[in-house]
Amino acid sequence: MTDHDHYESHAPRTASPQQAARRTEMTVRPTGAILPPSNIQGNALMVVIAIMAFLACLTLGAVSMVRATAAGWQSQISREVTIQIKPEDGLDMDKALAKARDLALTFVGTKDGQIMDDAATARLLEPWLGTGLDLHELPVPRLVIVTIDESNPPDFAAMRDMLKTEVPQAFLDDHRTWVDRLVQMARTTVLIGSAILLLVFTAMVLTVVFATRGALSGNRHIIEVLHFVGAEGSFVAREFQKHFLKISLKGAAAGGLLAAALFAIAGYWQSRSLATPESDQASALFGTFSIGYMGYLGIFATMIVIALLTTLTARLTVIRTIYEIDSIRSDPARTDGLLSD
């Protein structure tokens, strides 16, 4: 028995006032689903949602990864300041380095000071000048690295003035320029990622709208029968809502799990290939590929948001379409043409 026959067999054959009142209060419960559980349109929409969920979760994970890397860089830079001493004729470099370190440690907020010896300085210059350097023959500045308390940093302006007075060749670099650039880069990355997520969600909403309208067009005769037997628009909307909820959950889960697996595989590869040129370059550009439990929670939340957004869009589209059908029925001339079709 088809849905059409089922509803006709249960429709009241008389139109007495009591039966009409009962018919308006009755809840129509079909024995079969309005929409088939699987069809070409549904499968295509599931693939599209999976692709969009993958792109959205990939963007979210990449943004969180870049933010974590930028925050790590910022913390490392903010934890230390550098005192640079330029060589001059007649300057006792070792004495000047020790004096600059001792002056810096007199300020509240400094924890430790370390003078970079000749070996450490040579290693810093090795990528550009090669090995076997004699620093006494080159006018190479020497460095003092001062560790500071991030929660209670010292007065850098006063430290800079004192160093300029006591050791004129010293220059204090608190890395404020680099920190500001990193903060700006992190904000720009978040804005770009948010814009991409917005575009993905917009494209998904438009896709669901067209898919829902297509499904309504293909099942319009069933909706007509449901209206004849007293089904309300909310009932039809619920049926379509359930159908698209199942599709969106499957698609969002597939795309989100694929993105999570990609990050997990990338993190595993990076952990297994430490100290290799490929891993070092990837770490220098992107940091670690681990997004942490917060990143995976964000991917899961994105999957839920995509499923809910798809379901809500489908419901609103169905209600709007049914409203248009009711508007056509309210016009007798258009109703006659609709029934003749």
C-alpha positions as CSV (number, residue, x, y, z in Angstrom):
1,M,0.0,0.0,0.0
2,T,1.4,3.4,-1.0
3,D,1.5,6.4,1.3
4,H,-1.2,8.0,-0.9
5,D,-3.5,5.0,-0.5
6,H,-2.8,4.8,3.2
7,Y,-3.8,8.4,3.8
8,E,-6.9,8.1,1.6
9,S,-8.1,5.0,3.5
10,H,-7.8,6.9,6.7
11,A,-9.5,10.1,5.5
12,P,-13.0,10.7,6.8
13,R,-15.7,10.0,4.3
14,T,-18.3,12.4,5.8
15,A,-17.9,16.0,6.7
16,S,-20.1,16.3,9.8
17,P,-19.1,19.1,12.2
18,Q,-18.0,16.6,14.9
19,Q,-15.8,14.7,12.4
20,A,-14.4,17.9,11.0
21,A,-13.5,19.1,14.5
22,R,-11.8,15.7,15.3
23,R,-10.0,15.9,12.0
24,T,-8.5,19.3,12.7
25,E,-7.3,18.0,16.2
26,M,-5.9,14.7,14.8
27,T,-2.2,14.1,14.5
28,V,-1.3,12.4,11.2
29,R,1.2,9.6,11.7
30,P,2.3,7.9,8.5
31,T,3.3,4.3,8.4
32,G,6.2,5.1,6.0
33,A,8.8,7.9,5.8
34,I,7.9,10.9,3.6
35,L,11.4,10.9,2.1
36,P,13.3,7.7,1.2
37,P,16.2,7.0,3.6
38,S,18.8,7.1,0.8
39,N,18.7,8.6,-2.7
40,I,21.0,10.3,-5.1
41,Q,20.2,13.8,-3.8
42,G,20.8,12.7,-0.2
43,N,24.1,11.0,-1.0
44,A,25.3,14.0,-3.0
45,L,24.4,16.4,-0.2
46,M,26.1,14.1,2.3
47,V,29.3,14.3,0.3
48,V,29.1,18.1,0.0
49,I,28.5,18.4,3.8
50,A,31.5,16.1,4.4
51,I,33.8,18.2,2.2
52,M,32.6,21.4,3.9
53,A,33.0,19.9,7.4
54,F,36.5,18.8,6.5
55,L,37.4,22.2,5.3
56,A,35.9,23.9,8.3
57,C,37.6,21.6,10.8
58,L,40.9,21.8,8.9
59,T,40.7,25.6,9.1
60,L,39.8,25.6,12.7
61,G,42.6,23.2,13.6
62,A,45.1,25.2,11.5
63,V,44.1,28.5,13.2
64,S,44.4,26.9,16.7
65,M,47.7,25.5,15.8
66,V,49.1,28.8,14.5
67,R,47.7,30.6,17.6
68,A,49.4,28.1,19.9
69,T,52.7,28.4,18.0
70,A,52.5,32.2,18.1
71,A,51.7,32.1,21.8
72,G,54.7,29.9,22.4
73,W,57.0,32.2,20.5
74,Q,55.6,35.2,22.3
75,S,56.1,33.5,25.7
76,Q,59.7,32.6,24.8
77,I,60.5,36.0,23.6
78,S,58.8,37.8,26.5
79,R,60.7,35.6,28.9
80,E,64.1,37.0,28.0
81,V,65.8,40.3,27.1
82,T,69.1,40.6,25.4
83,I,71.9,43.1,26.1
84,Q,74.2,43.6,23.1
85,I,77.7,45.0,23.5
86,K,79.5,46.3,20.5
87,P,83.3,45.9,20.3
88,E,85.5,49.0,20.4
89,D,89.2,49.6,20.5
90,G,90.5,49.4,24.0
91,L,87.3,47.8,25.4
92,D,87.7,44.9,27.8
93,M,84.8,42.8,26.4
94,D,84.7,40.3,29.2
95,K,84.7,43.0,31.9
96,A,81.9,44.9,30.0
97,L,79.8,41.8,29.7
98,A,80.1,41.0,33.4
99,K,79.3,44.6,34.4
100,A,76.2,44.7,32.1
101,R,74.9,41.4,33.5
102,D,75.4,42.6,37.1
103,L,73.7,45.9,36.4
104,A,70.7,44.1,34.9
105,L,70.3,41.8,37.8
106,T,70.0,44.7,40.2
107,F,66.5,45.4,38.9
108,V,63.4,43.8,40.4
109,G,61.9,41.4,38.0
110,T,65.1,39.8,36.7
111,K,65.8,36.2,37.5
112,D,69.1,35.2,35.9
113,G,71.8,36.5,33.5
114,Q,73.9,34.5,31.2
115,I,76.9,35.6,29.1
116,M,77.2,33.9,25.8
117,D,80.8,32.7,25.6
118,D,82.9,32.5,22.4
119,A,81.7,29.0,21.6
120,A,78.0,29.8,21.8
121,T,78.6,33.0,19.7
122,A,80.5,31.1,17.1
123,R,77.6,28.6,16.8
124,L,75.2,31.4,16.2
125,L,77.3,32.8,13.4
126,E,78.1,29.4,11.9
127,P,75.3,29.3,9.4
128,W,76.5,32.5,7.8
129,L,80.3,32.6,8.4
130,G,81.1,28.9,8.7
131,T,83.2,27.1,11.3
132,G,86.6,27.9,12.8
133,L,85.9,31.6,13.5
134,D,88.3,33.7,15.6
135,L,86.0,36.2,17.3
136,H,88.9,38.2,18.6
137,E,89.8,39.1,15.0
138,L,86.2,40.0,14.0
139,P,84.1,43.0,15.2
140,V,81.3,40.7,16.5
141,P,78.9,42.0,19.1
142,R,78.6,39.9,22.3
143,L,75.4,39.1,24.0
144,V,74.1,38.8,27.6
145,I,70.8,37.0,27.9
146,V,68.7,38.1,31.0
147,T,65.8,36.0,32.1
148,I,62.9,38.0,33.5
149,D,59.7,37.4,35.4
150,E,56.9,37.6,32.8
151,S,54.3,38.4,35.5
152,N,56.4,41.2,37.0
153,P,58.8,42.5,34.3
154,P,61.5,45.0,35.3
155,D,61.5,48.7,34.2
156,F,63.2,48.4,30.8
157,A,63.4,52.2,30.3
158,A,65.4,52.6,33.6
159,M,67.6,49.6,32.8
160,R,68.3,51.0,29.3
161,D,69.3,54.4,30.8
162,M,71.6,52.8,33.4
163,L,73.3,50.6,30.9
164,K,73.8,53.6,28.5
165,T,75.5,55.5,31.4
166,E,77.6,52.7,32.8
167,V,78.4,50.7,29.7
168,P,78.0,53.1,26.6
169,Q,78.6,50.2,24.2
170,A,75.6,48.3,25.5
171,F,72.2,48.1,23.9
172,L,69.1,46.6,25.5
173,D,66.7,44.7,23.3
174,D,63.4,43.8,25.1
175,H,62.0,42.3,21.9
176,R,58.8,44.4,22.0
177,T,58.8,44.8,18.2
178,W,58.8,41.0,17.7
179,V,56.2,40.5,20.3
180,D,53.9,43.1,18.7
181,R,54.4,41.5,15.3
182,L,53.6,38.1,16.6
183,V,50.4,39.3,18.3
184,Q,49.4,41.1,15.1
185,M,50.1,37.9,13.1
186,A,48.0,35.8,15.4
187,R,45.1,38.2,15.2
188,T,45.3,38.3,11.4
189,T,45.4,34.5,11.2
190,V,42.3,34.3,13.4
191,L,40.5,36.8,11.2
192,I,41.4,35.0,8.0
193,G,40.3,31.7,9.5
194,S,37.0,33.1,10.7
195,A,36.3,34.5,7.3
196,I,37.0,31.1,5.7
197,L,34.7,29.4,8.2
198,L,32.0,32.0,7.4
199,L,32.3,31.3,3.7
200,V,32.1,27.6,4.2
201,F,29.0,27.9,6.4
202,T,27.4,30.2,3.9
203,A,28.1,27.8,1.0
204,M,26.7,25.0,3.1
205,V,23.5,26.9,3.9
206,L,22.9,27.7,0.2
207,T,23.5,24.0,-0.7
208,V,21.0,22.8,1.9
209,V,18.4,25.3,0.7
210,F,18.6,24.1,-2.9
211,A,18.8,20.4,-1.9
212,T,15.7,20.8,0.4
213,R,13.7,22.5,-2.4
214,G,14.7,19.7,-4.8
215,A,13.5,17.1,-2.3
216,L,10.3,19.1,-1.8
217,S,9.7,19.2,-5.6
218,G,10.2,15.5,-5.9
219,N,7.8,14.7,-3.1
220,R,5.3,17.5,-3.6
221,H,2.4,15.0,-4.3
222,I,3.0,13.4,-0.8
223,I,2.8,16.9,0.8
224,E,-0.4,17.5,-1.1
225,V,-2.0,14.3,0.3
226,L,-0.8,15.2,3.8
227,H,-2.5,18.6,3.5
228,F,-5.8,17.0,2.3
229,V,-5.9,14.7,5.4
230,G,-5.2,17.6,7.8
231,A,-1.4,17.4,8.3
232,E,0.1,20.7,9.4
233,G,3.2,22.3,8.0
234,S,5.1,21.7,11.2
235,F,4.6,18.0,10.8
236,V,6.0,17.9,7.3
237,A,8.8,20.2,8.4
238,R,9.7,17.7,11.2
239,E,9.9,14.8,8.7
240,F,12.2,16.8,6.5
241,Q,14.2,17.9,9.5
242,K,14.8,14.4,10.6
243,H,15.8,13.4,7.1
244,F,18.4,16.2,6.8
245,L,19.6,15.8,10.4
246,K,20.6,12.2,9.6
247,I,22.4,13.3,6.4
248,S,24.1,16.2,8.0
249,L,25.3,14.1,11.0
250,K,26.8,11.5,8.7
251,G,28.5,14.1,6.5
252,A,29.8,16.2,9.3
253,A,31.1,13.2,11.2
254,A,32.9,11.9,8.1
255,G,34.5,15.3,7.4
256,G,35.4,16.1,11.0
257,L,36.9,12.7,11.7
258,L,38.9,12.9,8.5
259,A,40.3,16.3,9.6
260,A,41.1,15.0,13.1
261,A,42.8,11.9,11.6
262,L,44.9,14.2,9.4
263,F,46.1,16.2,12.4
264,A,46.8,13.1,14.4
265,I,48.8,11.5,11.5
266,A,50.8,14.8,11.0
267,G,51.6,15.0,14.7
268,Y,52.7,11.3,14.8
269,W,54.9,11.9,11.7
270,Q,56.5,14.9,13.3
271,S,57.2,13.0,16.5
272,R,58.7,10.1,14.6
273,S,60.9,12.3,12.4
274,L,62.6,14.7,14.8
275,A,65.9,16.3,13.9
276,T,65.3,15.7,10.2
277,P,65.4,18.6,7.6
278,E,61.7,18.1,6.7
279,S,60.5,18.1,10.3
280,D,62.7,21.0,11.2
281,Q,61.4,23.1,8.4
282,A,57.8,22.2,9.2
283,S,58.3,23.0,12.8
284,A,59.9,26.3,11.9
285,L,57.0,27.3,9.8
286,F,54.0,25.9,11.7
287,G,55.3,24.7,15.0
288,T,54.0,21.4,16.3
289,F,51.1,19.8,14.4
290,S,49.5,18.8,17.7
291,I,46.3,20.7,18.3
292,G,45.7,19.4,21.8
293,Y,42.4,18.3,23.3
294,M,41.0,21.8,22.9
295,G,41.5,21.6,19.2
296,Y,39.8,18.2,19.0
297,L,36.9,19.6,21.1
298,G,36.7,22.5,18.6
299,I,36.5,20.0,15.7
300,F,33.7,18.1,17.5
301,A,31.9,21.4,18.2
302,T,32.2,22.3,14.5
303,M,30.7,19.0,13.5
304,I,27.7,19.6,15.8
305,V,27.3,23.2,14.6
306,I,27.3,22.1,11.0
307,A,24.6,19.4,11.7
308,L,22.4,21.8,13.6
309,L,22.9,24.5,11.0
310,T,21.9,22.1,8.2
311,T,18.9,20.9,10.1
312,L,17.7,24.4,11.0
313,T,18.2,25.6,7.4
314,A,16.2,22.6,6.1
315,R,13.3,23.3,8.5
316,L,13.1,27.0,7.6
317,T,13.2,26.2,3.9
318,V,10.4,23.5,4.3
319,I,8.2,25.9,6.3
320,R,8.7,28.6,3.7
321,T,7.9,26.3,0.8
322,I,4.8,25.0,2.5
323,Y,3.7,28.6,3.1
324,E,4.0,29.2,-0.6
325,I,1.9,26.1,-1.3
326,D,-0.8,27.4,1.1
327,S,-0.7,30.7,-0.6
328,I,-1.3,29.1,-3.9
329,R,-4.2,27.0,-2.4
330,S,-5.8,30.2,-1.1
331,D,-6.1,31.5,-4.6
332,P,-9.1,29.6,-6.3
333,A,-7.9,30.2,-9.8
334,R,-4.4,28.9,-9.1
335,T,-5.8,26.0,-7.0
336,D,-7.9,24.8,-9.9
337,G,-4.8,24.8,-12.1
338,L,-2.8,23.0,-9.4
339,L,-5.4,20.2,-9.0
340,S,-5.8,19.8,-12.7
341,D,-2.0,19.2,-12.9
